[in-house]
Amino acid sequence: VQLVESGGGLVQPGGSLRLSCAASGFTFSTNAMSWYRQAPGKEREFVAASTETGGSTNYADSVKGRFTISRDNAKNTVYLQMNSLKPEDTAVYYCNTKLYYFNSYIIYWGQGTQVTVSS
């Protein structure tokens, strides 16, 4: 299983970025996907999640109305469109998925992509 994030960078407050997470090594179209983030000195926190088809999504209150999670199952890729970015959105962003094996599961993480919101 491999998850590779990209699209991070430096952006001014109010700007936009689109993150991508390319997945391989598992059946992408049958697995929910999520985005998390971790700011310096803080715990990793949930940002957004999508069901297998993208038909249902949910968001952390802090990003509702500004971020949109989407996925392209033909490309095995999940996206996070981030608009109206704020300095407090600065963090390393990670995608993840949970794969079930018999009576257990493993959570896989990508390596993360840095997002810095600053003027």
Contacts in CASP RR format, 6 or more apart in sequence:
PFRMAT RR
TARGET T0000
AUTHOR 0000-0000-0000
METHOD contacts of the structure
MODEL  1
VQLVESGGGLVQPGGSLRLSCAASGFTFSTNAMSWYRQAPGKEREFVAAS
TETGGSTNYADSVKGRFTISRDNAKNTVYLQMNSLKPEDTAVYYCNTKLY
YFNSYIIYWGQGTQVTVSS
1 23 0 8 1.000
1 24 0 8 1.000
1 25 0 8 1.000
1 26 0 8 1.000
1 97 0 8 1.000
1 99 0 8 1.000
1 108 0 8 1.000
2 23 0 8 1.000
2 24 0 8 1.000
2 25 0 8 1.000
2 110 0 8 1.000
3 21 0 8 1.000
3 22 0 8 1.000
3 23 0 8 1.000
3 95 0 8 1.000
3 96 0 8 1.000
3 97 0 8 1.000
3 108 0 8 1.000
3 109 0 8 1.000
3 110 0 8 1.000
4 21 0 8 1.000
4 22 0 8 1.000
4 23 0 8 1.000
4 110 0 8 1.000
4 111 0 8 1.000
5 19 0 8 1.000
5 20 0 8 1.000
5 21 0 8 1.000
5 93 0 8 1.000
5 94 0 8 1.000
5 95 0 8 1.000
5 110 0 8 1.000
5 111 0 8 1.000
5 112 0 8 1.000
5 113 0 8 1.000
6 19 0 8 1.000
6 20 0 8 1.000
6 21 0 8 1.000
6 22 0 8 1.000
6 113 0 8 1.000
7 17 0 8 1.000
7 18 0 8 1.000
7 19 0 8 1.000
7 20 0 8 1.000
7 113 0 8 1.000
8 17 0 8 1.000
8 19 0 8 1.000
8 93 0 8 1.000
8 113 0 8 1.000
8 114 0 8 1.000
8 115 0 8 1.000
9 17 0 8 1.000
9 113 0 8 1.000
9 114 0 8 1.000
9 115 0 8 1.000
9 116 0 8 1.000
10 116 0 8 1.000
10 118 0 8 1.000
11 17 0 8 1.000
11 85 0 8 1.000
11 115 0 8 1.000
11 116 0 8 1.000
11 117 0 8 1.000
12 85 0 8 1.000
12 117 0 8 1.000
12 118 0 8 1.000
12 119 0 8 1.000
13 85 0 8 1.000
13 86 0 8 1.000
13 87 0 8 1.000
13 117 0 8 1.000
13 118 0 8 1.000
13 119 0 8 1.000
14 83 0 8 1.000
14 84 0 8 1.000
14 85 0 8 1.000
14 86 0 8 1.000
14 117 0 8 1.000
15 83 0 8 1.000
15 84 0 8 1.000
15 85 0 8 1.000
15 117 0 8 1.000
16 81 0 8 1.000
16 82 0 8 1.000
16 83 0 8 1.000
16 84 0 8 1.000
16 85 0 8 1.000
17 82 0 8 1.000
17 85 0 8 1.000
17 115 0 8 1.000
18 79 0 8 1.000
18 80 0 8 1.000
18 81 0 8 1.000
18 82 0 8 1.000
19 35 0 8 1.000
19 79 0 8 1.000
19 80 0 8 1.000
19 82 0 8 1.000
19 93 0 8 1.000
19 95 0 8 1.000
19 113 0 8 1.000
19 115 0 8 1.000
20 77 0 8 1.000
20 78 0 8 1.000
20 79 0 8 1.000
21 33 0 8 1.000
21 35 0 8 1.000
21 77 0 8 1.000
21 78 0 8 1.000
21 79 0 8 1.000
21 80 0 8 1.000
21 95 0 8 1.000
21 110 0 8 1.000
22 75 0 8 1.000
22 76 0 8 1.000
22 77 0 8 1.000
23 33 0 8 1.000
23 76 0 8 1.000
23 77 0 8 1.000
23 78 0 8 1.000
23 95 0 8 1.000
23 97 0 8 1.000
24 76 0 8 1.000
26 97 0 8 1.000
26 99 0 8 1.000
28 73 0 8 1.000
28 76 0 8 1.000
29 52 0 8 1.000
29 53 0 8 1.000
29 73 0 8 1.000
30 52 0 8 1.000
31 52 0 8 1.000
31 97 0 8 1.000
31 98 0 8 1.000
31 99 0 8 1.000
32 49 0 8 1.000
32 50 0 8 1.000
32 51 0 8 1.000
32 52 0 8 1.000
32 97 0 8 1.000
32 98 0 8 1.000
33 49 0 8 1.000
33 50 0 8 1.000
33 69 0 8 1.000
33 71 0 8 1.000
33 78 0 8 1.000
33 95 0 8 1.000
33 96 0 8 1.000
33 97 0 8 1.000
34 46 0 8 1.000
34 47 0 8 1.000
34 48 0 8 1.000
34 49 0 8 1.000
34 50 0 8 1.000
34 95 0 8 1.000
34 96 0 8 1.000
34 97 0 8 1.000
35 47 0 8 1.000
35 48 0 8 1.000
35 49 0 8 1.000
35 69 0 8 1.000
35 78 0 8 1.000
35 80 0 8 1.000
35 93 0 8 1.000
35 94 0 8 1.000
35 95 0 8 1.000
35 96 0 8 1.000
36 44 0 8 1.000
36 45 0 8 1.000
36 46 0 8 1.000
36 47 0 8 1.000
36 93 0 8 1.000
36 94 0 8 1.000
36 95 0 8 1.000
36 96 0 8 1.000
37 44 0 8 1.000
37 45 0 8 1.000
37 47 0 8 1.000
37 89 0 8 1.000
37 91 0 8 1.000
37 92 0 8 1.000
37 93 0 8 1.000
37 94 0 8 1.000
37 115 0 8 1.000
38 44 0 8 1.000
38 45 0 8 1.000
38 91 0 8 1.000
38 92 0 8 1.000
38 94 0 8 1.000
39 88 0 8 1.000
39 90 0 8 1.000
39 91 0 8 1.000
39 92 0 8 1.000
42 91 0 8 1.000
44 94 0 8 1.000
45 60 0 8 1.000
46 60 0 8 1.000
47 59 0 8 1.000
47 60 0 8 1.000
47 63 0 8 1.000
47 67 0 8 1.000
47 80 0 8 1.000
47 93 0 8 1.000
48 57 0 8 1.000
48 58 0 8 1.000
48 59 0 8 1.000
48 60 0 8 1.000
48 63 0 8 1.000
48 67 0 8 1.000
48 68 0 8 1.000
48 69 0 8 1.000
48 80 0 8 1.000
49 57 0 8 1.000
49 58 0 8 1.000
49 69 0 8 1.000
50 56 0 8 1.000
50 57 0 8 1.000
50 69 0 8 1.000
50 70 0 8 1.000
50 71 0 8 1.000
50 78 0 8 1.000
51 57 0 8 1.000
53 73 0 8 1.000
54 70 0 8 1.000
54 71 0 8 1.000
57 68 0 8 1.000
57 69 0 8 1.000
59 65 0 8 1.000
59 67 0 8 1.000
59 69 0 8 1.000
62 88 0 8 1.000
63 82 0 8 1.000
63 89 0 8 1.000
66 82 0 8 1.000
66 83 0 8 1.000
66 84 0 8 1.000
66 85 0 8 1.000
67 80 0 8 1.000
67 81 0 8 1.000
67 82 0 8 1.000
67 83 0 8 1.000
68 80 0 8 1.000
68 81 0 8 1.000
68 83 0 8 1.000
69 78 0 8 1.000
69 79 0 8 1.000
69 80 0 8 1.000
69 81 0 8 1.000
70 78 0 8 1.000
70 79 0 8 1.000
70 81 0 8 1.000
71 77 0 8 1.000
71 78 0 8 1.000
71 79 0 8 1.000
72 79 0 8 1.000
78 95 0 8 1.000
80 93 0 8 1.000
80 95 0 8 1.000
82 89 0 8 1.000
82 115 0 8 1.000
85 115 0 8 1.000
85 117 0 8 1.000
86 117 0 8 1.000
87 117 0 8 1.000
87 118 0 8 1.000
88 117 0 8 1.000
89 115 0 8 1.000
89 117 0 8 1.000
90 115 0 8 1.000
90 116 0 8 1.000
90 117 0 8 1.000
90 118 0 8 1.000
91 114 0 8 1.000
91 115 0 8 1.000
92 112 0 8 1.000
92 113 0 8 1.000
92 114 0 8 1.000
92 115 0 8 1.000
93 112 0 8 1.000
93 113 0 8 1.000
93 114 0 8 1.000
93 115 0 8 1.000
94 109 0 8 1.000
94 110 0 8 1.000
94 111 0 8 1.000
94 112 0 8 1.000
95 109 0 8 1.000
95 110 0 8 1.000
95 112 0 8 1.000
96 107 0 8 1.000
96 108 0 8 1.000
96 109 0 8 1.000
96 110 0 8 1.000
97 107 0 8 1.000
97 108 0 8 1.000
98 105 0 8 1.000
98 106 0 8 1.000
98 107 0 8 1.000
98 108 0 8 1.000
99 105 0 8 1.000
99 106 0 8 1.000
99 108 0 8 1.000
END
